[in-house]
Amino acid sequence: MTAWFFILSPPALPVADMSGPSFMSAAKIADVAEAEAFLAANSDVVQFECFLTDCSGVQRGKILRRSELLGAYRAGRPLPCSVLSLDIKGADVEETGLLWEQGDADRMCRPVAGTLVRSPWRQAPTAQFLLTSFEGDGTGSASDPRHALARVVDEARSLGFRPVAAVELEFYLIDGRAAAEGRVVPPAAPNGFRQTDLQAYLVQDLSDFSEFLEAVYAAAEVAGLPARTLISEYSPGQFEIVLEHRDDALRAADDAILWKRLVKGVAERHGFVATFMAKPYEAFAGSGAHFHVSLCDEAGNNLFAGSEPEGNALLRHAIAGLEATMAESMAIFAPNANSFRRFKPNSYAPLGPAWAMDNRSVPIRVTGGPPQARHLEQRVAGADANPYLALATVIAGMIEGIEAKREPSKPVTGNGYSQVPPSLPRFWPEALRRARSSDFLKRRLGERLTDIYLTIKETECDRFFAEVSDRDIHWYLRLA
Protein backbone atom coordinates (compact mmCIF):
# COMPACT_ATOMS: atom_id res chain seq x y z
CA MET A 1 0.00 0.00 0.00
CA THR A 2 1.14 3.56 -0.59
CA ALA A 3 -0.03 6.03 2.03
CA TRP A 4 0.23 9.49 0.55
CA PHE A 5 1.13 11.72 3.45
CA PHE A 6 3.86 14.08 2.34
CA ILE A 7 6.26 16.09 4.41
CA LEU A 8 7.92 17.21 1.19
CA SER A 9 6.58 17.66 -2.32
CA PRO A 10 5.69 14.52 -4.35
CA PRO A 11 8.12 13.47 -7.08
CA ALA A 12 6.47 14.36 -10.38
CA LEU A 13 8.37 13.41 -13.51
CA PRO A 14 8.67 16.70 -15.39
CA VAL A 15 10.66 17.64 -18.44
CA ALA A 16 14.07 15.99 -18.36
CA ASP A 17 17.21 18.02 -17.73
CA MET A 18 19.22 17.74 -20.94
CA SER A 19 21.79 20.37 -20.01
CA GLY A 20 24.46 17.80 -19.11
CA PRO A 21 26.98 16.15 -21.40
CA SER A 22 25.84 14.27 -24.46
CA PHE A 23 24.70 10.69 -23.99
CA MET A 24 27.41 8.08 -23.55
CA SER A 25 27.05 4.33 -23.23
CA ALA A 26 24.95 3.83 -20.12
CA ALA A 27 27.85 2.14 -18.29
CA LYS A 28 29.34 5.59 -17.46
CA ILE A 29 32.75 4.59 -16.15
CA ALA A 30 34.40 7.04 -13.75
CA ASP A 31 37.53 9.02 -14.53
CA VAL A 32 40.45 9.08 -12.10
CA ALA A 33 39.89 12.82 -11.66
CA GLU A 34 36.76 12.00 -9.67
CA ALA A 35 38.82 10.01 -7.17
CA GLU A 36 41.54 12.66 -6.99
CA ALA A 37 38.98 15.35 -6.22
CA PHE A 38 37.35 13.19 -3.56
CA LEU A 39 40.64 12.47 -1.81
CA ALA A 40 41.51 16.16 -1.78
CA ALA A 41 38.16 17.08 -0.25
CA ASN A 42 38.00 14.18 2.24
CA SER A 43 41.40 13.87 3.90
CA ASP A 44 39.98 11.91 6.85
CA VAL A 45 38.54 8.96 4.90
CA VAL A 46 40.62 5.86 5.54
CA GLN A 47 38.77 3.12 3.64
CA PHE A 48 36.50 2.59 0.66
CA GLU A 49 33.83 -0.06 0.12
CA CYS A 50 33.61 -0.98 -3.56
CA PHE A 51 30.96 -3.41 -4.71
CA LEU A 52 28.77 -4.57 -7.54
CA THR A 53 25.25 -5.98 -7.40
CA ASP A 54 24.62 -9.61 -8.32
CA CYS A 55 21.52 -11.07 -9.96
CA SER A 56 19.76 -11.48 -6.60
CA GLY A 57 20.33 -7.82 -5.77
CA VAL A 58 23.05 -8.57 -3.20
CA GLN A 59 26.13 -6.32 -3.02
CA ARG A 60 29.48 -8.12 -3.21
CA GLY A 61 32.94 -6.57 -3.28
CA LYS A 62 35.97 -5.42 -1.29
CA ILE A 63 37.24 -2.82 1.14
CA LEU A 64 40.19 -0.77 -0.13
CA ARG A 65 42.54 1.36 1.88
CA ARG A 66 43.03 5.00 0.96
CA SER A 67 46.29 4.31 -0.88
CA GLU A 68 44.48 1.89 -3.25
CA LEU A 69 41.75 4.21 -4.49
CA LEU A 70 43.55 5.88 -7.38
CA GLY A 71 44.73 2.55 -8.71
CA ALA A 72 41.15 1.26 -8.73
CA TYR A 73 40.03 4.30 -10.72
CA ARG A 74 42.90 4.05 -13.17
CA ALA A 75 42.77 0.33 -13.91
CA GLY A 76 39.77 -1.15 -12.07
CA ARG A 77 39.71 -3.88 -9.44
CA PRO A 78 39.53 -7.62 -10.18
CA LEU A 79 36.76 -9.82 -8.80
CA PRO A 80 36.34 -13.53 -9.63
CA CYS A 81 33.68 -14.22 -12.24
CA SER A 82 31.89 -16.54 -9.80
CA VAL A 83 30.87 -13.52 -7.69
CA LEU A 84 28.03 -13.05 -10.19
CA SER A 85 26.97 -16.71 -10.08
CA LEU A 86 25.97 -16.95 -6.42
CA ASP A 87 22.53 -17.61 -5.03
CA ILE A 88 21.01 -15.24 -2.49
CA LYS A 89 22.74 -17.10 0.38
CA GLY A 90 26.14 -16.82 -1.31
CA ALA A 91 26.42 -20.43 -2.48
CA ASP A 92 27.90 -21.24 -5.91
CA VAL A 93 25.52 -22.10 -8.71
CA GLU A 94 27.83 -24.17 -10.89
CA GLU A 95 25.22 -24.56 -13.63
CA THR A 96 25.74 -20.92 -14.66
CA GLY A 97 29.07 -21.82 -16.25
CA LEU A 98 30.80 -19.07 -14.28
CA LEU A 99 32.90 -21.25 -12.01
CA TRP A 100 34.98 -24.28 -12.99
CA GLU A 101 34.54 -23.92 -16.75
CA GLN A 102 36.41 -20.62 -16.54
CA GLY A 103 38.72 -21.50 -13.66
CA ASP A 104 36.92 -18.82 -11.64
CA ALA A 105 38.99 -16.26 -13.56
CA ASP A 106 38.93 -12.60 -12.62
CA ARG A 107 36.84 -9.96 -14.33
CA MET A 108 37.99 -6.37 -14.19
CA CYS A 109 35.44 -4.22 -12.39
CA ARG A 110 35.43 -0.47 -13.02
CA PRO A 111 34.09 2.33 -10.78
CA VAL A 112 30.75 3.84 -11.80
CA ALA A 113 30.85 7.59 -12.34
CA GLY A 114 29.16 9.72 -9.70
CA THR A 115 28.89 7.03 -7.03
CA LEU A 116 31.97 7.83 -4.92
CA VAL A 117 30.41 9.20 -1.72
CA ARG A 118 30.92 9.09 2.03
CA SER A 119 29.19 6.44 4.16
CA PRO A 120 28.27 8.54 7.21
CA TRP A 121 26.77 5.63 9.15
CA ARG A 122 30.14 3.93 9.45
CA GLN A 123 32.16 4.56 12.62
CA ALA A 124 35.51 4.78 10.87
CA PRO A 125 35.61 7.49 8.16
CA THR A 126 34.48 5.47 5.15
CA ALA A 127 33.34 6.06 1.59
CA GLN A 128 31.88 3.77 -1.06
CA PHE A 129 31.48 3.46 -4.81
CA LEU A 130 29.74 1.13 -7.22
CA LEU A 131 31.52 -1.24 -9.58
CA THR A 132 30.43 -2.77 -12.86
CA SER A 133 32.08 -5.80 -14.47
CA PHE A 134 33.81 -6.08 -17.86
CA GLU A 135 35.24 -8.89 -19.94
CA GLY A 136 38.84 -8.97 -21.14
CA ASP A 137 37.86 -7.45 -24.50
CA GLY A 138 36.25 -4.46 -22.80
CA THR A 139 32.62 -5.49 -23.29
CA GLY A 140 30.25 -5.46 -20.33
CA SER A 141 30.00 -8.81 -18.55
CA ALA A 142 26.75 -10.53 -19.51
CA SER A 143 26.39 -11.75 -15.93
CA ASP A 144 26.32 -8.19 -14.52
CA PRO A 145 22.67 -7.05 -14.22
CA ARG A 146 23.71 -3.41 -14.48
CA HIS A 147 24.70 -4.03 -18.08
CA ALA A 148 21.24 -5.45 -18.79
CA LEU A 149 19.72 -2.09 -17.87
CA ALA A 150 22.43 -0.29 -19.85
CA ARG A 151 21.50 -2.43 -22.85
CA VAL A 152 17.82 -1.51 -22.60
CA VAL A 153 18.55 2.19 -22.07
CA ASP A 154 20.82 2.20 -25.13
CA GLU A 155 18.07 0.52 -27.13
CA ALA A 156 15.55 3.16 -26.04
CA ARG A 157 17.99 5.91 -26.99
CA SER A 158 18.48 4.37 -30.42
CA LEU A 159 14.73 4.80 -30.95
CA GLY A 160 14.85 8.46 -29.92
CA PHE A 161 13.61 7.98 -26.36
CA ARG A 162 15.35 8.93 -23.13
CA PRO A 163 13.82 7.09 -20.15
CA VAL A 164 13.23 9.27 -17.09
CA ALA A 165 12.75 7.23 -13.94
CA ALA A 166 12.17 7.42 -10.20
CA VAL A 167 12.07 4.54 -7.72
CA GLU A 168 9.87 4.20 -4.64
CA LEU A 169 10.97 1.56 -2.14
CA GLU A 170 8.95 0.48 0.88
CA PHE A 171 10.73 -1.05 3.86
CA TYR A 172 10.16 -2.21 7.42
CA LEU A 173 12.08 -1.34 10.53
CA ILE A 174 12.47 -4.42 12.74
CA ASP A 175 13.51 -4.64 16.38
CA GLY A 176 17.27 -5.28 16.19
CA ARG A 177 17.54 -7.63 19.16
CA ALA A 178 14.59 -9.71 18.03
CA ALA A 179 16.01 -9.94 14.51
CA ALA A 180 19.31 -11.23 15.91
CA GLU A 181 17.30 -14.05 17.51
CA GLY A 182 15.48 -14.83 14.26
CA ARG A 183 12.23 -13.10 15.25
CA VAL A 184 10.37 -10.37 13.37
CA VAL A 185 8.99 -7.80 15.82
CA PRO A 186 7.97 -4.16 15.24
CA PRO A 187 10.54 -1.79 16.72
CA ALA A 188 10.13 0.27 19.85
CA ALA A 189 10.66 3.96 19.20
CA PRO A 190 13.21 5.86 21.34
CA ASN A 191 10.27 7.10 23.46
CA GLY A 192 9.45 3.47 24.31
CA PHE A 193 6.27 3.27 22.24
CA ARG A 194 5.91 0.16 20.07
CA GLN A 195 3.26 0.29 17.38
CA THR A 196 1.63 -3.11 16.79
CA ASP A 197 -1.61 -2.16 15.01
CA LEU A 198 -2.48 -1.19 11.46
CA GLN A 199 -2.32 2.60 11.33
CA ALA A 200 -2.29 3.94 7.79
CA TYR A 201 -0.90 7.46 7.32
CA LEU A 202 -0.07 7.79 11.02
CA VAL A 203 1.77 11.07 11.52
CA GLN A 204 2.71 10.00 15.04
CA ASP A 205 4.95 7.29 13.55
CA LEU A 206 6.95 9.99 11.82
CA SER A 207 7.42 11.76 15.13
CA ASP A 208 8.20 8.60 17.09
CA PHE A 209 10.98 7.63 14.66
CA SER A 210 12.06 11.17 13.79
CA GLU A 211 15.61 10.63 15.09
CA PHE A 212 16.15 7.73 12.68
CA LEU A 213 14.35 9.42 9.79
CA GLU A 214 16.26 12.67 10.21
CA ALA A 215 19.52 10.70 10.24
CA VAL A 216 18.47 9.00 6.99
CA TYR A 217 17.84 12.36 5.32
CA ALA A 218 21.15 13.73 6.60
CA ALA A 219 23.03 10.68 5.30
CA ALA A 220 21.23 10.94 1.96
CA GLU A 221 22.33 14.54 1.61
CA VAL A 222 25.95 13.58 2.30
CA ALA A 223 25.68 10.75 -0.22
CA GLY A 224 24.07 12.92 -2.88
CA LEU A 225 20.93 10.78 -2.98
CA PRO A 226 17.75 12.68 -3.89
CA ALA A 227 15.56 11.49 -1.00
CA ARG A 228 12.33 13.48 -1.07
CA THR A 229 8.92 12.32 0.15
CA LEU A 230 8.55 10.62 3.51
CA ILE A 231 5.54 8.39 4.02
CA SER A 232 4.31 6.45 7.03
CA GLU A 233 2.98 3.26 5.49
CA TYR A 234 0.08 0.96 6.31
CA SER A 235 1.73 -1.32 8.86
CA PRO A 236 3.75 -0.87 12.08
CA GLY A 237 7.34 0.10 11.36
CA GLN A 238 6.77 0.37 7.61
CA PHE A 239 7.99 3.45 5.76
CA GLU A 240 8.68 4.71 2.28
CA ILE A 241 11.00 7.54 1.30
CA VAL A 242 10.72 8.38 -2.39
CA LEU A 243 13.76 9.09 -4.53
CA GLU A 244 13.51 12.02 -6.95
CA HIS A 245 13.38 11.26 -10.67
CA ARG A 246 16.52 11.09 -12.80
CA ASP A 247 16.77 11.74 -16.53
CA ASP A 248 19.30 8.88 -16.51
CA ALA A 249 17.45 5.63 -15.78
CA LEU A 250 20.65 3.79 -14.93
CA ARG A 251 21.48 6.40 -12.32
CA ALA A 252 17.97 5.99 -10.89
CA ALA A 253 18.70 2.29 -10.35
CA ASP A 254 22.14 3.11 -8.90
CA ASP A 255 20.34 5.41 -6.47
CA ALA A 256 18.07 2.57 -5.40
CA ILE A 257 21.06 0.31 -4.68
CA LEU A 258 22.85 3.00 -2.68
CA TRP A 259 19.61 3.93 -0.93
CA LYS A 260 19.03 0.40 0.37
CA ARG A 261 22.55 0.29 1.81
CA LEU A 262 22.13 3.70 3.39
CA VAL A 263 18.81 2.86 5.07
CA LYS A 264 20.18 -0.43 6.39
CA GLY A 265 23.36 1.22 7.66
CA VAL A 266 21.59 4.06 9.46
CA ALA A 267 19.05 1.63 10.92
CA GLU A 268 21.79 -0.49 12.49
CA ARG A 269 23.34 2.61 14.08
CA HIS A 270 19.96 3.18 15.76
CA GLY A 271 19.48 -0.41 16.94
CA PHE A 272 17.05 -1.44 14.21
CA VAL A 273 17.18 -3.76 11.24
CA ALA A 274 15.78 -2.33 8.01
CA THR A 275 14.47 -4.97 5.64
CA PHE A 276 13.31 -4.71 2.04
CA MET A 277 12.00 -8.29 2.22
CA ALA A 278 8.73 -8.47 0.28
CA LYS A 279 6.59 -9.95 3.07
CA PRO A 280 8.20 -10.10 6.53
CA TYR A 281 4.83 -10.37 8.33
CA GLU A 282 1.99 -12.72 7.52
CA ALA A 283 -0.65 -10.33 8.89
CA PHE A 284 0.71 -7.04 7.54
CA ALA A 285 1.17 -5.53 4.09
CA GLY A 286 4.12 -6.41 1.92
CA SER A 287 6.76 -3.97 0.69
CA GLY A 288 6.76 -2.99 -2.95
CA ALA A 289 9.02 -1.23 -5.42
CA HIS A 290 7.20 1.22 -7.65
CA PHE A 291 8.86 2.43 -10.84
CA HIS A 292 7.81 5.83 -12.19
CA VAL A 293 8.81 6.16 -15.83
CA SER A 294 8.28 8.55 -18.71
CA LEU A 295 10.01 8.93 -22.06
CA CYS A 296 11.54 12.21 -23.25
CA ASP A 297 12.97 13.24 -26.59
CA GLU A 298 16.48 14.61 -27.07
CA ALA A 299 15.23 18.14 -26.37
CA GLY A 300 13.90 17.03 -22.99
CA ASN A 301 10.21 17.11 -23.87
CA ASN A 302 8.00 14.60 -22.07
CA LEU A 303 6.56 12.45 -24.86
CA PHE A 304 3.77 11.18 -22.59
CA ALA A 305 2.54 14.73 -21.94
CA GLY A 306 -0.93 15.52 -23.15
CA SER A 307 -4.45 16.29 -22.05
CA GLU A 308 -6.05 13.22 -23.64
CA PRO A 309 -8.27 11.54 -21.00
CA GLU A 310 -6.74 8.11 -21.61
CA GLY A 311 -3.23 9.18 -22.62
CA ASN A 312 -1.64 9.85 -25.99
CA ALA A 313 -0.79 7.09 -28.45
CA LEU A 314 2.80 6.62 -27.26
CA LEU A 315 1.71 6.25 -23.63
CA ARG A 316 -1.02 3.77 -24.59
CA HIS A 317 1.44 1.67 -26.62
CA ALA A 318 3.86 1.63 -23.67
CA ILE A 319 1.09 0.52 -21.31
CA ALA A 320 0.05 -2.23 -23.71
CA GLY A 321 3.60 -3.54 -23.82
CA LEU A 322 3.73 -3.70 -20.03
CA GLU A 323 0.43 -5.56 -19.92
CA ALA A 324 1.54 -8.04 -22.59
CA THR A 325 4.88 -8.87 -20.93
CA MET A 326 3.85 -8.77 -17.27
CA ALA A 327 3.20 -12.47 -16.69
CA GLU A 328 6.46 -13.69 -18.25
CA SER A 329 8.37 -11.02 -16.28
CA MET A 330 7.11 -12.02 -12.84
CA ALA A 331 10.31 -13.95 -12.04
CA ILE A 332 12.12 -10.59 -12.28
CA PHE A 333 9.55 -8.61 -10.31
CA ALA A 334 9.13 -11.33 -7.65
CA PRO A 335 12.55 -13.01 -7.40
CA ASN A 336 12.14 -15.12 -4.25
CA ALA A 337 9.75 -17.58 -2.65
CA ASN A 338 8.72 -14.96 -0.11
CA SER A 339 8.01 -12.46 -2.91
CA PHE A 340 4.79 -14.22 -3.87
CA ARG A 341 3.24 -13.82 -0.42
CA ARG A 342 2.47 -10.18 -1.37
CA PHE A 343 0.00 -11.08 -4.08
CA LYS A 344 -3.44 -11.25 -2.50
CA PRO A 345 -6.75 -9.51 -3.27
CA ASN A 346 -7.04 -5.94 -1.95
CA SER A 347 -3.38 -5.97 -0.92
CA TYR A 348 -2.09 -3.20 -3.24
CA ALA A 349 -0.16 -5.93 -5.08
CA PRO A 350 -1.62 -6.85 -8.50
CA LEU A 351 -3.08 -10.17 -9.58
CA GLY A 352 -3.59 -9.51 -13.31
CA PRO A 353 -2.51 -7.04 -16.03
CA ALA A 354 -4.56 -3.83 -16.06
CA TRP A 355 -4.17 -0.08 -16.04
CA ALA A 356 -6.05 3.00 -14.92
CA MET A 357 -5.83 6.72 -14.44
CA ASP A 358 -4.71 7.55 -10.89
CA ASN A 359 -5.92 4.25 -9.42
CA ARG A 360 -3.76 2.09 -7.11
CA SER A 361 -5.87 -1.05 -7.41
CA VAL A 362 -4.17 -1.92 -10.73
CA PRO A 363 -0.53 -2.69 -11.60
CA ILE A 364 -0.08 0.19 -14.09
CA ARG A 365 -1.15 3.59 -12.85
CA VAL A 366 -1.05 6.69 -15.02
CA THR A 367 -0.51 9.53 -12.62
CA GLY A 368 -2.66 12.60 -12.24
CA GLY A 369 -1.28 16.09 -12.07
CA PRO A 370 -0.36 18.52 -14.85
CA PRO A 371 -0.17 17.08 -18.39
CA GLN A 372 3.52 17.97 -18.78
CA ALA A 373 4.37 15.71 -15.81
CA ARG A 374 2.31 12.73 -16.97
CA HIS A 375 4.03 9.39 -16.49
CA LEU A 376 3.20 5.82 -15.59
CA GLU A 377 3.85 3.98 -12.35
CA GLN A 378 4.51 0.25 -12.56
CA ARG A 379 3.46 -1.25 -9.20
CA VAL A 380 4.17 -4.97 -9.63
CA ALA A 381 7.65 -5.52 -8.19
CA GLY A 382 8.45 -6.23 -4.58
CA ALA A 383 11.05 -4.21 -2.70
CA ASP A 384 13.25 -7.33 -2.89
CA ALA A 385 13.52 -7.13 -6.69
CA ASN A 386 16.88 -6.27 -8.27
CA PRO A 387 16.44 -2.58 -9.23
CA TYR A 388 18.57 -2.94 -12.38
CA LEU A 389 16.65 -5.92 -13.72
CA ALA A 390 13.22 -4.71 -12.66
CA LEU A 391 13.65 -1.26 -14.22
CA ALA A 392 15.21 -2.80 -17.34
CA THR A 393 12.19 -5.08 -17.69
CA VAL A 394 9.75 -2.19 -17.25
CA ILE A 395 11.45 -0.04 -19.90
CA ALA A 396 11.83 -3.05 -22.21
CA GLY A 397 8.12 -3.83 -21.88
CA MET A 398 7.30 -0.25 -22.83
CA ILE A 399 9.55 -0.47 -25.90
CA GLU A 400 7.94 -3.79 -26.84
CA GLY A 401 4.51 -2.17 -26.95
CA ILE A 402 5.70 0.97 -28.74
CA GLU A 403 7.50 -0.91 -31.50
CA ALA A 404 4.47 -3.15 -32.14
CA LYS A 405 2.00 -0.25 -31.73
CA ARG A 406 -0.03 -2.36 -29.33
CA GLU A 407 -3.25 -1.06 -27.84
CA PRO A 408 -3.93 -1.62 -24.15
CA SER A 409 -7.00 -2.95 -22.43
CA LYS A 410 -9.75 -0.53 -21.41
CA PRO A 411 -8.71 1.52 -18.39
CA VAL A 412 -10.22 0.33 -15.13
CA THR A 413 -12.50 2.55 -13.10
CA GLY A 414 -13.23 1.63 -9.51
CA ASN A 415 -11.87 -1.47 -7.77
CA GLY A 416 -9.51 -3.29 -10.10
CA TYR A 417 -9.45 -6.38 -7.87
CA SER A 418 -13.14 -6.99 -8.54
CA GLN A 419 -12.79 -6.52 -12.31
CA VAL A 420 -9.44 -8.02 -13.36
CA PRO A 421 -9.29 -11.84 -13.27
CA PRO A 422 -6.16 -13.21 -11.55
CA SER A 423 -3.80 -14.38 -14.28
CA LEU A 424 -0.27 -13.60 -13.14
CA PRO A 425 1.86 -16.47 -11.79
CA ARG A 426 1.01 -16.85 -8.11
CA PHE A 427 3.94 -19.08 -7.12
CA TRP A 428 7.69 -19.06 -7.70
CA PRO A 429 8.08 -22.27 -9.77
CA GLU A 430 5.32 -21.16 -12.13
CA ALA A 431 6.92 -17.73 -12.60
CA LEU A 432 10.28 -19.31 -13.36
CA ARG A 433 8.72 -21.61 -15.97
CA ARG A 434 7.02 -18.67 -17.67
CA ALA A 435 10.26 -16.68 -17.71
CA ARG A 436 12.29 -19.60 -19.04
CA SER A 437 10.05 -19.74 -22.12
CA SER A 438 10.06 -15.96 -22.63
CA ASP A 439 11.47 -14.74 -25.92
CA PHE A 440 10.91 -11.16 -24.71
CA LEU A 441 13.32 -11.42 -21.77
CA LYS A 442 16.02 -13.05 -23.88
CA ARG A 443 15.78 -10.42 -26.62
CA ARG A 444 15.63 -7.40 -24.37
CA LEU A 445 17.81 -8.28 -21.35
CA GLY A 446 20.23 -10.50 -23.27
CA GLU A 447 20.05 -14.25 -23.73
CA ARG A 448 23.11 -14.99 -21.57
CA LEU A 449 22.03 -12.74 -18.68
CA THR A 450 18.52 -14.20 -18.76
CA ASP A 451 19.89 -17.73 -18.68
CA ILE A 452 22.28 -16.94 -15.79
CA TYR A 453 19.56 -15.21 -13.78
CA LEU A 454 17.02 -18.00 -14.26
CA THR A 455 19.59 -20.71 -13.61
CA ILE A 456 20.46 -19.06 -10.29
CA LYS A 457 16.81 -18.66 -9.34
CA GLU A 458 15.83 -22.18 -10.42
CA THR A 459 18.64 -23.58 -8.29
CA GLU A 460 17.57 -21.36 -5.38
CA CYS A 461 14.01 -22.59 -5.78
CA ASP A 462 15.13 -26.22 -5.64
CA ARG A 463 17.29 -25.54 -2.59
CA PHE A 464 14.51 -23.62 -0.83
CA PHE A 465 11.90 -26.33 -1.22
CA ALA A 466 14.39 -29.08 -0.33
CA GLU A 467 14.69 -27.70 3.21
CA VAL A 468 12.39 -29.16 5.86
CA SER A 469 11.02 -26.17 7.79
CA ASP A 470 9.55 -25.84 11.26
CA ARG A 471 6.16 -25.48 9.61
CA ASP A 472 6.59 -28.86 7.88
CA ILE A 473 7.10 -30.44 11.27
CA HIS A 474 4.22 -28.54 12.89
CA TRP A 475 1.74 -29.34 10.14
CA TYR A 476 2.66 -32.87 9.15
CA LEU A 477 4.77 -34.72 11.74
CA ARG A 478 1.88 -36.29 13.67
CA LEU A 479 -0.96 -35.82 11.22
CA ALA A 480 0.43 -37.22 7.98
Secondary structure, DSSP 4 states (H G I P E B T S, - for coil): ------SS------S----SSPP--TT-BPPHHHHHHHHHH-TT--EEEEEEE-TTS-EEEEEEEGGGHHHHHHH-EEEEGGGGSB-TTS-B-GGGSSSGGGTT-EEEEEEBTT--EE-TTSSS-EEEEEEEEE-TTSPBPTT-HHHHHHHHHHHHHHTT-EEEEEEEEEEEEEEHHHHHTT---PPBPTTS-B--S--TT-HHHHHHTHHHHHHHHHHHHHHT--EEEEEE-SSTTEEEEEEPPBSSHHHHHHHHHHHHHHHHHHHHHTTEEEE--S-S-SSS---BEEEEEEEE-TT--BTT----TT--HHHHHHHHHHHHHTGGGHHHHS-STGGGGG--TTTTS-SS--EEES-TTSSEEE--S-GGG--EEE---BTTS-HHHHHHHHHHHHHHHHHHT---PPPP-S-GGGTS---S--SHHHHHHHHHT-HHHHHHH-HHHHHHHHHHHHHHHHHHHHS--HHHHHHHTTT-
